[in-house]
Amino acid sequence: MEATTRSVRDGIAAALSQTVGRRVEISDDTNIARDLGLDSLAIMNFIMALEDEYDISIPLDRVAQVETVGDLVTAIEELRSKG
């Protein structure tokens, strides 16, 4: 696993833990809404925390395409490389 991907995944895990108020175990296949039980408000809070963490803006149409942690890692890495 590439170091950048690992650090993004670690950042996602930290933001998720903060959002849900407990430590969470994730993998690339973890479905953010279904597996973690996040409602739409919690997902938006989580996305905003990631935007602040990585100094990016994730467009709403891109957020709608993200289902799993792996999707989110890819989106963040792509947005960071464009920034």
N, C-alpha and C positions, 0 to 999 in steps of 0.2 A: 504494500500500500504506500502510495506517495505521501511524503511528509505533509504537503499542503492539504491533501485530502483528509489526512488524519487530524490536522489541526482544525479544519472546518468541521469535521464530524465531532470533535471534542467541544467546539464552540456551540454546535447545535445541541449536544447533550447537556451542556451547562445551561443554555437558554431554556431548554425543555424542563430541566429540573427546577429552575426558578419559576417557570410558568405553572407547573403542576404542584410545586411545593414539596417535592420529594425527589430522591435520586432515581433516575430512569436508565434502563439498559436499552440501547438501540443497536440496530444493524441497518444495512442499506435497505433491507426489505421491510423495515418497520413502517407500517401505515400510520401517518401522523394523526389522523382523525380517529380511525377505527381502533387501532391497537393502543393508543394512548388516551382515548376517551376525551379528546379536546373538542369543545364546542366552537362555533365560529368566532366568538369573542376571544376565547383563549388562543385560537390560531392567529388571529390578527395581532394580539399582544405579543405572541411568540415571534411573528414575522417582524414586527416593529423592533423588537429587541435585537434580532439578527441584523436588521438594517443599520441600527446604531452600532452594533459590534463591528461590522465589516465596512461601515461607511459606504453603503450602497442603497439603491432604491430598487425594490423588487416590484415591477409593474403588476397590477391586479390580474391581468390576463396570464401572466407567468405564474402567479400564485395559484390560479385555478388549475394549472397543469401539474402542480406538485402534489403527489399523493404519498410518496415514500421519503424516507430520510435520504436515500440515494438520489432521488430526483432533486431534492433540496440542495445536496452537496454540489451536484452538477450545475444547478442554477446559480448558486453563490459563486462558484469558481468561474463560470462564464461571465457573470456580471463584474467580478473583480478584475478579470483580465481585460475587459473593455474599458474599465474605469481609469 
